[in-house]
Amino acid sequence: MSLDKLKQEIIEYSRTIGIDKIGFTTADPFVELKERLRDQQALNYQSGFEEPDIEKRTNPKMLMPEAKSIIAIAVAYPSRIKNKPKNEKHNRRGLFASASWGMDYHHVLRDRLTKLEAFIKKREPTAIMTSMVDTGELSDRAVAERAGLGYVGKNCALITKEFGSYVYLGEMITNLPFPSDEPVTDSCGSCNKCVEACPTGALVQGGQLDSTKCLAFLTQTKGFLPDEYRDKLGNRLYGMDKCQIVCPKNKTLDFHHHPEFEPDPDIAMPPLKPLLKMSNREFKEKFGSIAGSWRGKKPIQRNAILALAHFKDTTAVDELIEVMESDPRPVIRGTAAWALGKIGDPKAETALKKKKMEEKDKEVLKEIDKGLSMLKNKQNKESQWVF
């Protein structure tokens, strides 16, 4: 069978297994990407979640010596929640980013790529293939861009003509030299909305991201969130969508093509207070199937505490005091102490002072002092109004 014919059969088959876009490119090194990654590394803009070896990230033959081409796939996901729950004063809710709604996309796309591999192997027994989704060495966006699926916008997301940036990406390296598709020539032009909307300035300039400032990355860290980002987090529990939401290319786009990605409103926007004392088992049962659970419950619980502080939810004060007094993890105790000071309830001062006499951890003590300082500032402002 000719590779042109096999390529067409692959394209047609891909539609039957839930792949929304597919493209083909060479396995040549990604020369321009290599230079950008070196710059990112020199500037300390990387998150630490990436493959550290730039050669592996940019040279497919480091991963498969026989590599001749790469097949890139994209699968669309929803941008809106049907029957979105209300965020009420007595029942404040957090928010998972849309890329984490429904079943973990890593599993879904790997399944589709496995089916695609079997289809190719049946027609071409000499085929050698290796597939990856997100956690592989290659840059999914760079592969997809060169394979003609879309272009990488100023928000550093791949933007497709049909689905905007609301797509999951994956790729397959193969020894079959498929004819390549042409890269997309579209661009963001003079639009700079995502850069201007980034709450932390993580988008240093169009197409360049300082991952260490990006809220999507920061929601996944396990330590204390730096002070300067706490108020900017809002009610986000995992991920950050603002740079996608403001993009004109995404306006009105909302795709519910795949049942696997349909969000459960109570998981995508869970009530915050029940998260505070959730056990590992309860967390896995409720959130284990979504991509946003991969770092475990600790970052989610820390972010839930910060979200309650953001809402200044006085109904959560008793729970936060209990967390501060009894949680074995310093990050959670300390974040709860800070949140109590931020909320500013009268009960918080007594609890913070009591905890300060008992606490041994230096970092937690710093957070207690921050909480007490916020309470003192609030009291000073209120006393000024008396006169």
C-alpha positions in Angstrom: 0.0 0.0 0.0 1.3 3.5 -0.9 1.9 5.9 2.0 -0.4 8.4 0.4 -3.2 5.9 0.4 -2.4 4.7 3.9 -2.3 8.3 5.1 -5.8 8.9 3.7 -7.1 5.7 5.4 -5.6 6.8 8.7 -7.3 10.2 8.4 -10.7 8.6 7.7 -10.3 6.0 10.5 -9.3 8.7 13.0 -12.7 10.3 12.6 -14.4 7.1 13.7 -12.5 6.8 17.0 -13.0 10.3 18.3 -10.1 12.3 16.9 -11.2 15.7 15.7 -8.0 16.8 13.8 -5.0 14.9 12.5 -1.9 16.0 10.8 1.5 14.7 9.6 5.0 16.1 9.7 8.6 15.0 9.5 10.7 13.7 12.3 13.3 16.4 11.7 14.7 18.2 14.7 12.7 21.2 16.0 15.5 23.8 15.5 13.7 27.0 16.4 12.1 25.3 19.4 15.5 24.3 20.6 16.7 27.9 20.7 13.5 29.0 22.5 13.9 26.3 25.1 17.5 27.3 25.7 16.4 30.9 26.3 13.6 29.7 28.7 16.1 27.6 30.6 18.6 30.5 30.9 15.8 32.8 32.1 14.6 30.2 34.7 11.1 30.4 33.0 10.5 26.6 33.1 8.1 25.0 35.5 10.2 21.9 36.4 7.5 19.6 35.1 9.1 19.4 31.7 11.6 16.9 30.4 14.9 18.6 31.3 16.9 17.3 28.4 16.4 19.8 25.5 17.8 17.3 23.0 15.1 14.8 23.8 12.4 17.5 23.6 13.5 18.7 20.1 15.0 15.7 18.3 12.5 12.8 17.7 15.3 10.5 16.7 16.6 10.6 20.3 13.4 8.9 21.2 13.2 6.6 18.2 16.3 6.2 16.0 14.1 4.9 13.1 11.8 7.9 13.2 10.8 9.3 9.8 7.5 11.2 10.6 5.1 12.2 13.3 1.3 12.0 13.4 -0.3 14.7 15.5 -3.8 14.5 16.9 -6.2 17.0 18.5 -9.4 16.3 20.4 -11.8 19.1 21.3 -13.2 19.7 24.8 -15.9 21.8 26.3 -15.4 25.4 27.5 -18.7 25.8 29.4 -20.5 23.8 32.1 -24.1 22.8 31.4 -26.3 23.4 34.5 -23.5 25.4 36.1 -24.1 25.5 39.9 -24.5 28.8 41.7 -21.7 30.1 43.8 -23.7 31.1 46.9 -22.6 32.9 50.1 -23.4 29.9 52.3 -21.9 27.4 49.8 -18.9 28.9 48.1 -17.4 26.8 45.2 -14.0 26.4 43.7 -13.2 25.9 40.0 -11.1 23.4 38.0 -9.9 24.7 34.6 -11.8 23.4 31.6 -8.9 21.2 30.5 -9.5 19.1 33.6 -13.2 18.5 33.2 -14.4 15.0 32.6 -12.2 11.9 32.3 -8.4 12.5 32.4 -7.5 13.3 28.9 -4.2 11.5 29.1 -6.0 8.2 29.3 -8.6 9.1 26.6 -6.0 10.3 24.1 -3.7 7.4 24.8 -6.5 5.0 24.1 -7.2 6.7 20.7 -3.5 6.6 19.8 -3.4 2.9 20.8 -6.3 2.2 18.4 -4.6 4.2 15.7 -1.3 2.3 16.2 -3.2 -1.0 15.8 -4.9 0.2 12.7 -1.6 1.2 11.1 0.1 -2.0 12.2 -2.6 -4.1 10.6 -2.1 -2.4 7.3 1.7 -2.0 7.5 3.3 -4.8 9.6 6.8 -3.2 9.4 5.5 0.0 11.1 7.3 1.0 14.3 5.4 3.5 16.5 5.6 5.2 19.9 3.0 7.6 21.2 2.8 10.2 23.9 0.3 12.6 25.4 1.4 15.7 27.3 3.9 14.0 29.6 6.2 12.8 26.8 9.5 14.4 25.9 8.3 16.2 22.7 6.4 19.5 22.8 2.9 18.7 21.8 2.3 22.2 20.6 5.4 22.3 18.4 4.5 19.0 16.8 0.9 20.0 16.2 1.9 23.4 14.8 4.3 21.9 12.3 1.8 19.2 11.4 -0.7 21.9 10.4 -3.3 21.5 13.2 -3.1 25.1 14.1 -0.6 27.8 15.3 0.8 28.6 18.7 -0.7 31.9 19.8 0.5 34.6 22.1 -1.1 32.8 25.0 1.3 29.9 24.2 -1.7 27.6 23.4 -2.2 25.8 20.0 -5.1 27.6 18.3 -7.0 25.6 15.7 -9.4 27.1 13.1 -12.3 24.9 14.1 -12.0 24.5 17.9 -9.8 27.5 19.0 -7.4 26.4 21.7 -9.9 24.1 23.5 -8.1 21.0 22.3 -6.0 18.2 23.8 -3.0 17.2 21.9 -1.0 14.0 21.4 1.4 12.6 18.9 2.8 9.4 17.4 6.4 9.0 16.1 6.7 6.4 13.4 9.3 4.9 11.0 6.9 5.4 8.1 7.8 8.5 6.0 4.3 9.9 5.5 3.9 12.9 3.3 3.9 16.1 5.4 1.1 18.6 5.8 1.6 22.3 5.5 1.9 24.4 8.7 -0.9 26.9 9.3 0.0 30.5 8.4 -2.6 32.2 10.6 -1.4 34.4 13.6 -2.7 36.5 16.4 -1.7 39.7 14.5 -1.9 42.8 16.6 -4.2 41.3 19.2 -2.6 41.3 22.7 -5.6 40.5 24.9 -4.1 37.4 26.6 -0.9 39.2 27.5 -2.8 42.2 28.9 -5.3 39.9 30.8 -2.7 37.7 32.5 -3.1 38.5 36.2 0.5 37.7 37.2 2.4 38.9 34.1 3.4 35.4 33.4 3.0 36.1 29.6 6.2 38.1 29.4 5.4 38.8 25.8 3.4 37.1 23.1 4.4 33.5 22.9 6.8 33.6 25.9 5.7 32.3 29.2 7.4 32.5 32.6 5.9 29.3 34.0 7.0 30.2 37.6 4.5 33.1 37.6 1.7 31.2 35.7 -1.3 30.5 37.9 -1.9 27.3 36.0 1.5 26.1 37.3 1.2 27.6 40.7 -2.1 25.8 41.5 -0.2 22.5 41.1 2.7 23.3 43.5 2.7 21.8 46.9 4.4 24.4 49.1 3.2 27.7 50.4 1.9 29.9 47.6 4.0 33.1 47.4 2.2 36.0 49.0 2.0 38.1 45.8 -0.2 35.5 44.1 -2.6 34.6 46.8 -5.1 37.3 46.1 -4.8 36.7 42.3 -5.8 33.0 42.6 -9.5 33.8 43.2 -11.4 30.5 43.6 -9.2 28.5 41.2 -8.4 25.0 42.5 -6.5 23.7 39.4 -5.4 25.4 36.3 -6.0 28.8 34.7 -8.3 29.6 31.8 -8.2 33.4 31.5 -5.7 33.5 28.6 -8.0 31.3 26.7 -11.3 32.9 27.7 -10.2 36.4 26.5 -8.9 35.1 23.1 -11.1 36.3 20.2 -10.4 33.0 18.4 -12.3 31.2 21.2 -15.3 33.5 21.3 -18.6 31.5 21.4 -16.7 28.2 21.0 -18.0 25.3 23.2 -17.8 21.7 22.0 -19.4 18.7 23.6 -18.3 16.1 21.1 -17.1 13.5 23.6 -19.0 12.2 26.5 -15.8 11.4 28.3 -15.0 15.1 28.7 -18.5 16.2 29.8 -18.0 18.0 33.1 -19.8 16.9 36.3 -20.8 20.3 37.7 -20.2 19.2 41.3 -16.6 18.1 40.4 -15.7 20.9 38.1 -17.1 23.4 40.6 -16.9 21.6 44.0 -18.1 23.2 47.3 -15.0 24.5 49.1 -15.6 23.6 52.7 -16.0 19.8 52.3 -12.5 19.8 50.7 -10.8 21.0 53.9 -11.1 17.7 55.8 -11.5 15.3 52.9 -9.6 12.0 53.3 -7.2 10.6 50.7 -9.8 7.9 49.9 -12.6 10.4 49.5 -10.5 12.6 47.3 -9.6 9.7 45.0 -13.2 8.5 44.8 -14.5 12.0 43.9 -11.6 13.5 41.9 -9.4 10.6 40.9 -10.7 10.3 37.4 -9.9 13.9 36.4 -6.6 15.3 35.2 -6.6 17.9 38.0 -6.1 15.2 40.6 -2.6 14.1 39.5 -0.7 16.1 42.2 -2.9 14.7 45.0 -5.2 16.5 47.4 -2.7 18.8 49.1 -2.5 21.5 46.4 -6.3 21.4 46.0 -6.9 21.8 49.7 -4.4 24.6 50.0 -6.1 26.4 47.0 -9.5 25.8 48.6 -8.4 27.5 51.8 -7.1 30.5 49.7 -10.4 30.6 47.8 -12.4 30.8 51.1 -10.1 33.7 52.0 -10.8 35.3 48.7 -14.5 35.1 49.4 -13.9 36.2 53.0 -16.3 33.4 53.9 -17.1 33.8 57.6 -19.1 30.6 57.5 -15.8 28.7 57.1 -14.0 30.2 60.1 -14.7 27.3 62.5 -13.5 24.8 59.9 -10.4 26.8 59.2 -9.6 27.1 62.9 -9.9 23.3 63.2 -7.6 22.8 60.2 -5.1 25.3 61.6 -5.1 23.6 65.0 -5.0 19.9 64.0 -3.9 19.3 60.4 -0.5 17.5 60.4 0.8 19.4 57.3 2.5 22.7 57.9 1.5 24.1 54.5 -2.2 23.5 55.2 -2.0 24.8 58.8 -0.1 27.9 57.8 -2.4 28.7 54.8 -5.4 28.3 57.1 -3.8 30.8 59.6 -3.3 33.3 56.8 -6.8 32.8 55.5 -8.3 33.4 59.0 -6.4 36.8 59.1 -7.7 37.6 55.6 -11.3 36.8 56.5 -11.0 39.0 59.6 -13.6 37.3 61.8 -13.4 38.3 65.5 -13.0 34.6 66.5 -9.8 34.4 64.3 -7.7 36.6 66.6 -8.2 34.5 69.7 -7.5 31.3 67.7 -4.4 32.7 66.1 -2.9 33.9 69.3 -3.6 30.6 71.0 -2.0 28.7 68.1 1.0 31.0 68.1 1.8 29.8 71.7 1.7 26.2 70.6 3.1 26.0 67.1 6.6 24.8 66.5 7.0 25.1 62.8 8.8 28.3 61.8 6.9 28.7 58.4 3.5 28.2 60.1 4.5 30.8 62.7 5.3 33.3 59.9 1.8 32.7 58.5 0.2 33.2 61.9 2.0 36.5 62.2 0.7 37.5 58.8 -2.8 36.6 59.8 -2.5 38.6 63.1 -1.0 41.6 61.1 -4.0 41.6 58.7 -6.4 41.6 61.7 -4.6 44.4 63.3 -4.7 46.5 60.1 -8.4 45.9 59.8 -9.0 46.9 63.4 -6.9 50.1 62.9 -9.0 51.0 59.8 -12.2 50.4 61.7 -11.1 52.5 64.6 -10.4 55.4 62.2 -14.0 55.3 61.1 -15.2 55.8 64.7 -13.9 59.4 64.6 
